[in-house]
């Protein structure tokens, strides 16, 4: 049986199988629970990085038979960080394709694409230094135009921390005027320790992007911003730097007449504890997998949120 991330991928695989006159069941990942898969069935998972991590964990735990998970590490399927973590948890055998199948080895176009989209970016090594030597503040996107190394550090940090980070986030960093970027970096400015991407909602009228505003539907209308990404360098995690960075972000938001700041994240007790320490309070869950937390920054928003928050 073949499992795809969504109905589109399933239809694409089905077309290929039909052309090859091969009959193999193809199931969307979201409908896996509706099917009975015997232990002697070979399960092939296509574009695994795009599938809900909990679905993949359940599959590896429940299926006693052979399973093969296939995915790219970068690109449109996601950056593969969460998939790599799940595979390490499962104690499985990991095989990496070294020879490209769509172009010749050493094709200059591949290296050009990797360089342009920072597909090879990762967390750079950072020397240790006292936390009091770390500066917190906003960075304007114009800085990236003349400092490719800084952009690579920022994107590499986001990519290593969030499995949903993809090359489209580069466009947000460089072009989207609704996005602000905040950093914690060494006093000499050479090393990025933590980053936070803040998205201002209700700016261009695209309500499908206003995840917090559309959920709260507050009256009077408040100025709402959403923390889209926050990441701390692995060597500095557990030292309170994420909370210090968020305090700086909240303070600036308050200075610029912000009302409400919110976050959406996968249900996780450790993350919930972090946001509680940062002064955020939980809103009734959108579903069983996603949590929403908000923080009132202005006096009028504090009143608007009364009765909505639950500790």
ZADO-1210 file (C-alpha; in nm, 4 decimals, padded with zeros to 6 digits):
<atoms>
<atom x="00.0000" y="00.0000" z="00.0000" code="UNK" pos="1"/>
<atom x="00.1183" y="00.3540" z="-00.0797" code="UNK" pos="2"/>
<atom x="00.0447" y="00.6479" z="00.1496" code="UNK" pos="3"/>
<atom x="00.0505" y="01.0065" z="00.0217" code="UNK" pos="4"/>
<atom x="00.0370" y="01.3364" z="00.2136" code="UNK" pos="5"/>
<atom x="-00.2863" y="01.4557" z="00.0517" code="UNK" pos="6"/>
<atom x="-00.5406" y="01.3786" z="-00.2175" code="UNK" pos="7"/>
<atom x="-00.3355" y="01.5645" z="-00.4810" code="UNK" pos="8"/>
<atom x="-00.0311" y="01.3460" z="-00.4247" code="UNK" pos="9"/>
<atom x="-00.2500" y="01.0355" z="-00.4173" code="UNK" pos="10"/>
<atom x="-00.4040" y="01.1243" z="-00.7539" code="UNK" pos="11"/>
<atom x="-00.0602" y="01.1870" z="-00.9060" code="UNK" pos="12"/>
<atom x="00.0695" y="00.8485" z="-00.7866" code="UNK" pos="13"/>
<atom x="-00.2486" y="00.6768" z="-00.9067" code="UNK" pos="14"/>
<atom x="-00.1974" y="00.8157" z="-01.2582" code="UNK" pos="15"/>
<atom x="00.1554" y="00.6739" z="-01.2688" code="UNK" pos="16"/>
<atom x="00.0406" y="00.3341" z="-01.1430" code="UNK" pos="17"/>
<atom x="-00.2435" y="00.3236" z="-01.3959" code="UNK" pos="18"/>
<atom x="-00.0030" y="00.4017" z="-01.6801" code="UNK" pos="19"/>
<atom x="00.2184" y="00.1163" z="-01.5651" code="UNK" pos="20"/>
<atom x="-00.0825" y="-00.1177" z="-01.5306" code="UNK" pos="21"/>
<atom x="00.0055" y="-00.1784" z="-01.1640" code="UNK" pos="22"/>
<atom x="-00.2693" y="-00.2179" z="-00.9042" code="UNK" pos="23"/>
<atom x="-00.1569" y="-00.0923" z="-00.5629" code="UNK" pos="24"/>
<atom x="-00.3883" y="00.0777" z="-00.3102" code="UNK" pos="25"/>
<atom x="-00.3038" y="00.4460" z="-00.2600" code="UNK" pos="26"/>
<atom x="-00.4307" y="00.6136" z="00.0585" code="UNK" pos="27"/>
<atom x="-00.4175" y="00.9775" z="00.1780" code="UNK" pos="28"/>
<atom x="-00.2407" y="00.9979" z="00.5141" code="UNK" pos="29"/>
<atom x="-00.5443" y="01.1587" z="00.6745" code="UNK" pos="30"/>
<atom x="-00.7557" y="00.8505" z="00.5939" code="UNK" pos="31"/>
<atom x="-00.5061" y="00.5908" z="00.7125" code="UNK" pos="32"/>
<atom x="-00.7103" y="00.5229" z="01.0265" code="UNK" pos="33"/>
<atom x="-01.0031" y="00.4138" z="00.8071" code="UNK" pos="34"/>
<atom x="-00.8067" y="00.1288" z="00.6512" code="UNK" pos="35"/>
<atom x="-00.6876" y="-00.2006" z="00.7947" code="UNK" pos="36"/>
<atom x="-00.3259" y="-00.2686" z="00.6967" code="UNK" pos="37"/>
<atom x="-00.2043" y="-00.6199" z="00.7766" code="UNK" pos="38"/>
<atom x="00.1383" y="-00.6783" z="00.9311" code="UNK" pos="39"/>
<atom x="00.2681" y="-00.8537" z="00.6182" code="UNK" pos="40"/>
<atom x="00.1884" y="-00.5527" z="00.3958" code="UNK" pos="41"/>
<atom x="00.4719" y="-00.3377" z="00.2633" code="UNK" pos="42"/>
<atom x="00.3836" y="00.0260" z="00.3347" code="UNK" pos="43"/>
<atom x="00.5418" y="00.2920" z="00.1121" code="UNK" pos="44"/>
<atom x="00.5073" y="00.6518" z="00.2315" code="UNK" pos="45"/>
<atom x="00.5589" y="00.9155" z="-00.0371" code="UNK" pos="46"/>
<atom x="00.6616" y="01.2752" z="00.0478" code="UNK" pos="47"/>
<atom x="00.6828" y="01.1791" z="00.4139" code="UNK" pos="48"/>
<atom x="00.8085" y="01.5223" z="00.5259" code="UNK" pos="49"/>
<atom x="00.4682" y="01.6705" z="00.4337" code="UNK" pos="50"/>
<atom x="00.2700" y="01.4305" z="00.6512" code="UNK" pos="51"/>
<atom x="00.1547" y="01.5080" z="01.0043" code="UNK" pos="52"/>
<atom x="00.4378" y="01.3968" z="01.2373" code="UNK" pos="53"/>
<atom x="00.1919" y="01.2257" z="01.4713" code="UNK" pos="54"/>
<atom x="00.0541" y="01.0185" z="01.1829" code="UNK" pos="55"/>
<atom x="00.4056" y="00.9041" z="01.0962" code="UNK" pos="56"/>
<atom x="00.4817" y="00.8191" z="01.4598" code="UNK" pos="57"/>
<atom x="00.1600" y="00.6185" z="01.4845" code="UNK" pos="58"/>
<atom x="00.2441" y="00.4315" z="01.1658" code="UNK" pos="59"/>
<atom x="00.5930" y="00.3370" z="01.2825" code="UNK" pos="60"/>
<atom x="00.4577" y="00.2310" z="01.6204" code="UNK" pos="61"/>
<atom x="00.1490" y="00.0385" z="01.5085" code="UNK" pos="62"/>
<atom x="00.2623" y="-00.1249" z="01.1850" code="UNK" pos="63"/>
<atom x="00.4549" y="-00.4424" z="01.2603" code="UNK" pos="64"/>
<atom x="00.5459" y="-00.5067" z="00.8974" code="UNK" pos="65"/>
<atom x="00.7965" y="-00.3400" z="00.6665" code="UNK" pos="66"/>
<atom x="00.7639" y="00.0319" z="00.5953" code="UNK" pos="67"/>
<atom x="00.9602" y="00.2627" z="00.3668" code="UNK" pos="68"/>
<atom x="00.9405" y="00.6394" z="00.4126" code="UNK" pos="69"/>
<atom x="01.0629" y="00.8506" z="00.1194" code="UNK" pos="70"/>
<atom x="01.1135" y="01.2247" z="00.1088" code="UNK" pos="71"/>
<atom x="01.3454" y="01.5023" z="00.0050" code="UNK" pos="72"/>
<atom x="01.5378" y="01.6833" z="00.2760" code="UNK" pos="73"/>
<atom x="01.4692" y="02.0285" z="00.1304" code="UNK" pos="74"/>
<atom x="01.2366" y="02.2005" z="-00.1087" code="UNK" pos="75"/>
<atom x="00.8607" y="02.1970" z="-00.1523" code="UNK" pos="76"/>
<atom x="00.8082" y="01.8908" z="00.0683" code="UNK" pos="77"/>
<atom x="00.9454" y="02.0708" z="00.3733" code="UNK" pos="78"/>
<atom x="01.2969" y="02.0764" z="00.5073" code="UNK" pos="79"/>
<atom x="01.2816" y="01.7274" z="00.6555" code="UNK" pos="80"/>
<atom x="01.3949" y="01.8222" z="01.0069" code="UNK" pos="81"/>
<atom x="01.0930" y="01.6727" z="01.1826" code="UNK" pos="82"/>
<atom x="01.1069" y="01.3637" z="00.9611" code="UNK" pos="83"/>
<atom x="01.4744" y="01.3130" z="01.0483" code="UNK" pos="84"/>
<atom x="01.3861" y="01.3405" z="01.4175" code="UNK" pos="85"/>
<atom x="01.1074" y="01.0822" z="01.3855" code="UNK" pos="86"/>
<atom x="01.3371" y="00.8421" z="01.2022" code="UNK" pos="87"/>
<atom x="01.5989" y="00.8726" z="01.4762" code="UNK" pos="88"/>
<atom x="01.3325" y="00.8014" z="01.7381" code="UNK" pos="89"/>
<atom x="01.2221" y="00.4892" z="01.5513" code="UNK" pos="90"/>
<atom x="01.5667" y="00.3326" z="01.5313" code="UNK" pos="91"/>
<atom x="01.5231" y="00.2733" z="01.1589" code="UNK" pos="92"/>
<atom x="01.7771" y="00.2364" z="00.8805" code="UNK" pos="93"/>
<atom x="01.8341" y="00.5627" z="00.6943" code="UNK" pos="94"/>
<atom x="01.9506" y="00.5580" z="00.3323" code="UNK" pos="95"/>
<atom x="02.0528" y="00.8774" z="00.1529" code="UNK" pos="96"/>
<atom x="02.0416" y="00.9158" z="-00.2238" code="UNK" pos="97"/>
<atom x="02.3778" y="01.0496" z="-00.3389" code="UNK" pos="98"/>
<atom x="02.3406" y="01.0310" z="-00.7165" code="UNK" pos="99"/>
<atom x="02.0774" y="01.2707" z="-00.8546" code="UNK" pos="100"/>
<atom x="01.8036" y="01.1126" z="-01.0653" code="UNK" pos="101"/>
<atom x="01.6777" y="01.4242" z="-01.2468" code="UNK" pos="102"/>
<atom x="02.0126" y="01.5623" z="-01.3619" code="UNK" pos="103"/>
<atom x="02.3767" y="01.4633" z="-01.3917" code="UNK" pos="104"/>
<atom x="02.6100" y="01.4577" z="-01.0934" code="UNK" pos="105"/>
<atom x="02.7787" y="01.7958" z="-01.0528" code="UNK" pos="106"/>
<atom x="02.5209" y="01.9795" z="-01.2625" code="UNK" pos="107"/>
<atom x="02.5918" y="02.3523" z="-01.2079" code="UNK" pos="108"/>
<atom x="02.2200" y="02.4274" z="-01.1931" code="UNK" pos="109"/>
<atom x="02.1873" y="02.2166" z="-00.8760" code="UNK" pos="110"/>
<atom x="02.4562" y="02.4123" z="-00.6924" code="UNK" pos="111"/>
<atom x="02.3009" y="02.7382" z="-00.8152" code="UNK" pos="112"/>
<atom x="01.9578" y="02.6411" z="-00.6817" code="UNK" pos="113"/>
<atom x="02.1112" y="02.5296" z="-00.3505" code="UNK" pos="114"/>
<atom x="02.2910" y="02.8599" z="-00.3173" code="UNK" pos="115"/>
<atom x="01.9942" y="03.0761" z="-00.4154" code="UNK" pos="116"/>
<atom x="01.7475" y="02.8972" z="-00.1862" code="UNK" pos="117"/>
<atom x="02.0004" y="02.8319" z="00.0941" code="UNK" pos="118"/>
<atom x="01.9160" y="02.4609" z="00.0844" code="UNK" pos="119"/>
<atom x="02.2517" y="02.3750" z="00.2412" code="UNK" pos="120"/>
<atom x="02.2188" y="02.6292" z="00.5233" code="UNK" pos="121"/>
<atom x="02.2419" y="02.4950" z="00.8768" code="UNK" pos="122"/>
<atom x="02.3221" y="02.6036" z="01.2306" code="UNK" pos="123"/>
<atom x="02.6726" y="02.7465" z="01.2300" code="UNK" pos="124"/>
<atom x="02.9109" y="02.6884" z="01.5173" code="UNK" pos="125"/>
<atom x="02.9018" y="02.9660" z="01.7751" code="UNK" pos="126"/>
<atom x="03.1723" y="03.0196" z="02.0407" code="UNK" pos="127"/>
<atom x="03.0608" y="03.0427" z="02.4000" code="UNK" pos="128"/>
<atom x="03.0356" y="03.3847" z="02.5656" code="UNK" pos="129"/>
<atom x="02.8551" y="03.5375" z="02.8676" code="UNK" pos="130"/>
<atom x="02.4822" y="03.5959" z="02.8216" code="UNK" pos="131"/>
<atom x="02.5228" y="03.9623" z="02.9207" code="UNK" pos="132"/>
<atom x="02.7147" y="04.0131" z="02.5951" code="UNK" pos="133"/>
<atom x="02.4096" y="03.9228" z="02.3868" code="UNK" pos="134"/>
<atom x="02.2190" y="04.2057" z="02.2158" code="UNK" pos="135"/>
<atom x="01.8466" y="04.1923" z="02.1394" code="UNK" pos="136"/>
<atom x="01.6747" y="04.3979" z="01.8727" code="UNK" pos="137"/>
<atom x="01.4977" y="04.4304" z="01.5382" code="UNK" pos="138"/>
<atom x="01.6806" y="04.3777" z="01.2100" code="UNK" pos="139"/>
<atom x="01.5544" y="04.5432" z="00.8928" code="UNK" pos="140"/>
<atom x="01.5329" y="04.3292" z="00.5804" code="UNK" pos="141"/>
<atom x="01.7554" y="04.5739" z="00.3920" code="UNK" pos="142"/>
<atom x="02.0481" y="04.4415" z="00.5928" code="UNK" pos="143"/>
<atom x="02.0193" y="04.1053" z="00.4166" code="UNK" pos="144"/>
<atom x="02.0679" y="04.2605" z="00.0733" code="UNK" pos="145"/>
<atom x="02.4311" y="04.3306" z="00.1527" code="UNK" pos="146"/>
<atom x="02.5007" y="04.0491" z="00.3980" code="UNK" pos="147"/>
<atom x="02.4344" y="03.7062" z="00.2490" code="UNK" pos="148"/>
<atom x="02.6158" y="03.5399" z="00.5396" code="UNK" pos="149"/>
<atom x="02.3761" y="03.6919" z="00.7931" code="UNK" pos="150"/>
<atom x="02.0760" y="03.5731" z="00.5923" code="UNK" pos="151"/>
<atom x="02.2241" y="03.2218" z="00.5763" code="UNK" pos="152"/>
<atom x="02.2717" y="03.2198" z="00.9555" code="UNK" pos="153"/>
<atom x="01.9132" y="03.3295" z="01.0178" code="UNK" pos="154"/>
<atom x="01.7587" y="03.0865" z="00.7711" code="UNK" pos="155"/>
<atom x="01.9826" y="02.8010" z="00.8887" code="UNK" pos="156"/>
<atom x="01.8674" y="02.8586" z="01.2471" code="UNK" pos="157"/>
<atom x="01.4996" y="02.8636" z="01.1470" code="UNK" pos="158"/>
<atom x="01.5436" y="02.5602" z="00.9259" code="UNK" pos="159"/>
<atom x="01.7017" y="02.3563" z="01.2038" code="UNK" pos="160"/>
<atom x="01.4311" y="02.4464" z="01.4558" code="UNK" pos="161"/>
<atom x="01.1067" y="02.4270" z="01.2557" code="UNK" pos="162"/>
<atom x="01.0087" y="02.1394" z="01.0306" code="UNK" pos="163"/>
<atom x="00.7724" y="02.3669" z="00.8364" code="UNK" pos="164"/>
<atom x="01.0454" y="02.6142" z="00.7398" code="UNK" pos="165"/>
<atom x="01.0901" y="02.6064" z="00.3625" code="UNK" pos="166"/>
<atom x="01.2374" y="02.8307" z="00.0904" code="UNK" pos="167"/>
<atom x="00.9116" y="03.0270" z="00.0829" code="UNK" pos="168"/>
<atom x="01.0163" y="03.1678" z="00.4208" code="UNK" pos="169"/>
<atom x="01.3024" y="03.3410" z="00.2424" code="UNK" pos="170"/>
<atom x="01.0461" y="03.5430" z="00.0495" code="UNK" pos="171"/>
<atom x="00.8798" y="03.6407" z="00.3761" code="UNK" pos="172"/>
<atom x="01.2115" y="03.7526" z="00.5223" code="UNK" pos="173"/>
<atom x="01.3132" y="03.9534" z="00.2166" code="UNK" pos="174"/>
<atom x="00.9880" y="04.0847" z="00.0667" code="UNK" pos="175"/>
<atom x="00.6853" y="04.0622" z="00.2960" code="UNK" pos="176"/>
<atom x="00.6186" y="04.3969" z="00.4642" code="UNK" pos="177"/>
<atom x="00.3893" y="04.2335" z="00.7218" code="UNK" pos="178"/>
<atom x="00.6872" y="04.0451" z="00.8684" code="UNK" pos="179"/>
<atom x="00.9308" y="04.1806" z="01.1261" code="UNK" pos="180"/>
<atom x="01.2438" y="03.9952" z="01.2304" code="UNK" pos="181"/>
<atom x="01.4043" y="04.0152" z="01.5729" code="UNK" pos="182"/>
<atom x="01.7375" y="03.8667" z="01.6763" code="UNK" pos="183"/>
<atom x="01.9595" y="03.7913" z="01.9703" code="UNK" pos="184"/>
<atom x="02.3243" y="03.8042" z="01.8688" code="UNK" pos="185"/>
<atom x="02.6714" y="03.8337" z="02.0098" code="UNK" pos="186"/>
<atom x="02.7949" y="04.1766" z="02.1093" code="UNK" pos="187"/>
<atom x="03.0210" y="04.1932" z="01.8048" code="UNK" pos="188"/>
<atom x="02.7236" y="04.1138" z="01.5792" code="UNK" pos="189"/>
<atom x="02.8976" y="03.8189" z="01.4161" code="UNK" pos="190"/>
<atom x="02.6905" y="03.5316" z="01.5583" code="UNK" pos="191"/>
<atom x="02.3116" y="03.4816" z="01.5605" code="UNK" pos="192"/>
<atom x="02.1905" y="03.3197" z="01.8829" code="UNK" pos="193"/>
<atom x="01.8121" y="03.3370" z="01.8412" code="UNK" pos="194"/>
<atom x="01.5545" y="03.4711" z="01.5946" code="UNK" pos="195"/>
<atom x="01.1849" y="03.5537" z="01.6048" code="UNK" pos="196"/>
<atom x="00.9571" y="03.6175" z="01.3052" code="UNK" pos="197"/>
<atom x="00.6560" y="03.8347" z="01.3843" code="UNK" pos="198"/>
<atom x="00.3661" y="03.8599" z="01.1366" code="UNK" pos="199"/>
<atom x="00.1282" y="04.1565" z="01.1602" code="UNK" pos="200"/>
<atom x="-00.2259" y="04.0441" z="01.0837" code="UNK" pos="201"/>
<atom x="-00.5039" y="04.2386" z="00.9165" code="UNK" pos="202"/>
<atom x="-00.2658" y="04.4456" z="00.7046" code="UNK" pos="203"/>
<atom x="-00.3472" y="04.3474" z="00.3447" code="UNK" pos="204"/>
<atom x="-00.6973" y="04.2106" z="00.3969" code="UNK" pos="205"/>
<atom x="-00.5970" y="03.8460" z="00.3389" code="UNK" pos="206"/>
<atom x="-00.8063" y="03.6949" z="00.6158" code="UNK" pos="207"/>
<atom x="-00.6826" y="03.3438" z="00.5484" code="UNK" pos="208"/>
<atom x="-00.3464" y="03.4608" z="00.6886" code="UNK" pos="209"/>
<atom x="-00.5028" y="03.6279" z="00.9937" code="UNK" pos="210"/>
<atom x="-00.5088" y="03.3121" z="01.2033" code="UNK" pos="211"/>
<atom x="-00.5317" y="03.4828" z="01.5425" code="UNK" pos="212"/>
<atom x="-00.7642" y="03.7692" z="01.4420" code="UNK" pos="213"/>
<atom x="-01.0115" y="03.5427" z="01.2628" code="UNK" pos="214"/>
<atom x="-01.0267" y="03.3109" z="01.5628" code="UNK" pos="215"/>
<atom x="-01.0769" y="03.5837" z="01.8237" code="UNK" pos="216"/>
<atom x="-01.3063" y="03.8123" z="01.6159" code="UNK" pos="217"/>
<atom x="-01.2765" y="04.0849" z="01.8793" code="UNK" pos="218"/>
<atom x="-01.4758" y="04.4064" z="01.8942" code="UNK" pos="219"/>
<atom x="-01.3478" y="04.6718" z="01.8832" code="UNK" pos="220"/>
<atom x="-01.0925" y="04.5593" z="01.6273" code="UNK" pos="221"/>
<atom x="-00.7490" y="04.5235" z="01.7833" code="UNK" pos="222"/>
<atom x="-00.4020" y="04.5344" z="01.6301" code="UNK" pos="223"/>
<atom x="-00.2887" y="04.1726" z="01.6341" code="UNK" pos="224"/>
<atom x="00.0473" y="04.0144" z="01.5546" code="UNK" pos="225"/>
<atom x="00.1433" y="03.6485" z="01.5456" code="UNK" pos="226"/>
<atom x="00.4733" y="03.4836" z="01.6304" code="UNK" pos="227"/>
<atom x="00.5307" y="03.2725" z="01.3194" code="UNK" pos="228"/>
<atom x="00.8745" y="03.1376" z="01.4148" code="UNK" pos="229"/>
<atom x="01.1058" y="03.1482" z="01.7123" code="UNK" pos="230"/>
<atom x="01.4325" y="02.9566" z="01.7295" code="UNK" pos="231"/>
<atom x="01.7303" y="02.9439" z="01.9643" code="UNK" pos="232"/>
<atom x="02.0695" y="02.8051" z="01.8642" code="UNK" pos="233"/>
<atom x="02.1058" y="02.4493" z="02.0071" code="UNK" pos="234"/>
<atom x="02.4227" y="02.5477" z="02.1985" code="UNK" pos="235"/>
<atom x="02.2292" y="02.8168" z="02.3891" code="UNK" pos="236"/>
<atom x="01.8986" y="02.6448" z="02.4553" code="UNK" pos="237"/>
<atom x="01.7770" y="02.6116" z="02.8137" code="UNK" pos="238"/>
<atom x="01.9380" y="02.9396" z="02.9218" code="UNK" pos="239"/>
<atom x="01.6288" y="03.1601" z="02.9032" code="UNK" pos="240"/>
<atom x="01.7353" y="03.3374" z="02.5832" code="UNK" pos="241"/>
<atom x="01.4099" y="03.2597" z="02.4042" code="UNK" pos="242"/>
<atom x="01.2114" y="03.4234" z="02.6851" code="UNK" pos="243"/>
<atom x="01.4442" y="03.7259" z="02.6858" code="UNK" pos="244"/>
<atom x="01.4042" y="03.7651" z="02.3101" code="UNK" pos="245"/>
<atom x="01.0251" y="03.7454" z="02.3396" code="UNK" pos="246"/>
<atom x="01.0319" y="04.0101" z="02.6137" code="UNK" pos="247"/>
<atom x="01.2169" y="04.2424" z="02.3749" code="UNK" pos="248"/>
<atom x="00.9683" y="04.1668" z="02.0953" code="UNK" pos="249"/>
<atom x="00.6667" y="04.2309" z="02.3199" code="UNK" pos="250"/>
<atom x="00.8155" y="04.5578" z="02.4467" code="UNK" pos="251"/>
<atom x="00.8687" y="04.6902" z="02.0936" code="UNK" pos="252"/>
<atom x="00.5195" y="04.5780" z="01.9914" code="UNK" pos="253"/>
<atom x="00.3793" y="04.7669" z="02.2898" code="UNK" pos="254"/>
<atom x="00.5781" y="05.0807" z="02.2013" code="UNK" pos="255"/>
<atom x="00.4256" y="05.0738" z="01.8534" code="UNK" pos="256"/>
<atom x="00.0653" y="05.0603" z="01.9815" code="UNK" pos="257"/>
<atom x="00.0191" y="04.6867" z="01.9481" code="UNK" pos="258"/>
<atom x="-00.2764" y="04.5243" z="02.1235" code="UNK" pos="259"/>
<atom x="-00.2549" y="04.1437" z="02.1125" code="UNK" pos="260"/>
<atom x="00.0223" y="03.8999" z="02.0358" code="UNK" pos="261"/>
<atom x="-00.0577" y="03.5347" z="01.9681" code="UNK" pos="262"/>
<atom x="00.0987" y="03.2027" z="01.8784" code="UNK" pos="263"/>
<atom x="-00.0272" y="02.8806" z="01.7202" code="UNK" pos="264"/>
<atom x="00.1694" y="02.5610" z="01.7794" code="UNK" pos="265"/>
<atom x="00.1377" y="02.1862" z="01.7902" code="UNK" pos="266"/>
<atom x="00.0137" y="02.0601" z="02.1269" code="UNK" pos="267"/>
<atom x="00.3238" y="02.0118" z="02.3369" code="UNK" pos="268"/>
<atom x="00.3558" y="02.0515" z="02.7151" code="UNK" pos="269"/>
<atom x="00.7120" y="02.1852" z="02.6922" code="UNK" pos="270"/>
<atom x="00.6093" y="02.4562" z="02.4460" code="UNK" pos="271"/>
<atom x="00.3022" y="02.5386" z="02.6541" code="UNK" pos="272"/>
<atom x="00.5239" y="02.5893" z="02.9582" code="UNK" pos="273"/>
<atom x="00.7547" y="02.8202" z="02.7611" code="UNK" pos="274"/>
<atom x="00.4719" y="03.0438" z="02.6405" code="UNK" pos="275"/>
<atom x="00.3179" y="03.0548" z="02.9876" code="UNK" pos="276"/>
<atom x="00.6505" y="03.1816" z="03.1247" code="UNK" pos="277"/>
<atom x="00.6453" y="03.4474" z="02.8520" code="UNK" pos="278"/>
<atom x="00.3116" y="03.5778" z="02.9803" code="UNK" pos="279"/>
<atom x="00.0822" y="03.4153" z="02.7242" code="UNK" pos="280"/>
<atom x="-00.2481" y="03.2498" z="02.8140" code="UNK" pos="281"/>
<atom x="-00.4210" y="02.9672" z="02.6361" code="UNK" pos="282"/>
<atom x="-00.7377" y="03.0080" z="02.4307" code="UNK" pos="283"/>
<atom x="-00.9792" y="02.7183" z="02.3908" code="UNK" pos="284"/>
<atom x="-00.8143" y="02.4706" z="02.1534" code="UNK" pos="285"/>
<atom x="-00.8956" y="02.4995" z="01.7821" code="UNK" pos="286"/>
<atom x="-00.8627" y="02.1203" z="01.7602" code="UNK" pos="287"/>
<atom x="-00.6945" y="01.8373" z="01.9478" code="UNK" pos="288"/>
<atom x="-00.3566" y="01.8960" z="01.7854" code="UNK" pos="289"/>
<atom x="-00.3206" y="02.2738" z="01.7838" code="UNK" pos="290"/>
<atom x="-00.2958" y="02.5176" z="02.0711" code="UNK" pos="291"/>
<atom x="-00.3402" y="02.8921" z="02.0629" code="UNK" pos="292"/>
<atom x="-00.1974" y="03.1267" z="02.3238" code="UNK" pos="293"/>
<atom x="-00.2355" y="03.5037" z="02.3398" code="UNK" pos="294"/>
<atom x="-00.1015" y="03.7942" z="02.5412" code="UNK" pos="295"/>
<atom x="-00.2758" y="04.1277" z="02.5909" code="UNK" pos="296"/>
<atom x="-00.0265" y="04.4097" z="02.5433" code="UNK" pos="297"/>
<atom x="-00.2585" y="04.7108" z="02.5705" code="UNK" pos="298"/>
<atom x="-00.5246" y="04.7988" z="02.8276" code="UNK" pos="299"/>
<atom x="-00.8123" y="04.7815" z="02.5796" code="UNK" pos="300"/>
<atom x="-00.7069" y="04.4362" z="02.4593" code="UNK" pos="301"/>
<atom x="-00.6865" y="04.3088" z="02.8171" code="UNK" pos="302"/>
<atom x="-01.0538" y="04.3835" z="02.8550" code="UNK" pos="303"/>
<atom x="-01.1392" y="04.2349" z="02.5184" code="UNK" pos="304"/>
<atom x="-00.9728" y="03.9068" z="02.6095" code="UNK" pos="305"/>
<atom x="-01.1560" y="03.8676" z="02.9410" code="UNK" pos="306"/>
<atom x="-01.3437" y="03.5414" z="02.9441" code="UNK" pos="307"/>
<atom x="-01.1567" y="03.4052" z="02.6422" code="UNK" pos="308"/>
<atom x="-00.8331" y="03.2978" z="02.8067" code="UNK" pos="309"/>
<atom x="-00.7913" y="02.9904" z="03.0190" code="UNK" pos="310"/>
<atom x="-00.4785" y="02.9322" z="03.2235" code="UNK" pos="311"/>
</atoms>
